[in-house]
């Protein structure tokens, strides 16, 4: 795989067989690569609670209603993960992409 993933251009969650809403937080963590990624949540309201945790790591995510845009960041900050929280998969993925040591 390349050192830096390309952005995911557009993800729209849909009922089966569409893109699963449960995969959206992990893909958003991976989408902080080159370019801008757009996510549209069509299943649940307030599904972007995980974006706040990524923003604390330095991610540039803007949420407006059911749309979230993720802009490229050079490097995420070194995180201290609390794996007991919900959304822990996206934090692990973000920790893999962060600079330095992730605890």
N, C-alpha and C positions, 0 to 999 in steps of 0.2 A: 504494500500500500504506500501511497505517497506520504511524505512527512506531514503534509497539510491537506486535509480533505477539501474538496470543492463544496460550495454552498448547495443546499437543496433548494431548487428554485421555488417550488410551490407544493405544499402538502395540504390536502383537504381531507379531514377525517370523514368517514362515511360508514354506514352499517355494512356488515359483511356482504359481499366480498371486497369492499373498499378498504381504504387505509384504516387500521384499527386505532382508536383513540388512546388505548393503553400504550401504544408504541410511540406516541407523539413526544413525551418528555425525553426519551432516550435519543430519538432522532434530532430533537432540538439541541441537545448537548453536542451531538456530532456536527450539527449544521453551523457551528461557529467558525467555519473555515473561510475560504475565499468567497467574497461576494455577499449578497443579501439573500436570506431565506424568508419565505412568507408561509405562515401556518394559518389555516382556517379551521376552527373547531366547530363542527356541525352537530355534535352529539350532546355534550354536557356544557352547562354554563359554568363559569369560573374554573375552567380546566387549566388555566395558566398559572396556578399557584406555585408551580415548580420554577417559573421564570424568576421569581424573587430570589431564590437561592442561587441561581446562575448569575443574576445581576450582582450579588454580593461577591462573586468570584471575578467580576469585571466584565461580564457579558453585556453587550449592548442590545437589549431587547425592549421593544416598545409594544405594549399591549393596548389595543383599542377594541373593546367589545369582544367579538369572537375572532379577531384577527391579531396575530402577533408577527412582528417583523424582527428578524435577528440580523444585525450587521456584523461584519467581520471584526474580530479583535486580534491584535498581534499575539497576545498571550494572556491566559487566565492567571489570576493570582493563586498563590499557593494555598490550597484549602485545608481546613481541618474538618473532616467529615464526621457527621453524627449519623451512623448507619441505622439508628433506631427510628429515624424520622421517615415519613412517607416520601416516596419519590427517591429512594436511595439509589436506584439504578442510574438515574440521570446524574446524580452526584458522583458516582463511581466513574462514569464515562467522562465527566468534566474533570475529575481528578487525574485521569490518565492523560488528558490534554494539557493540564496545567504545568507551569514551569516549577521546577524545584521538587521538593519532597511533599508528598501527600500523606497525611496521617489519618 
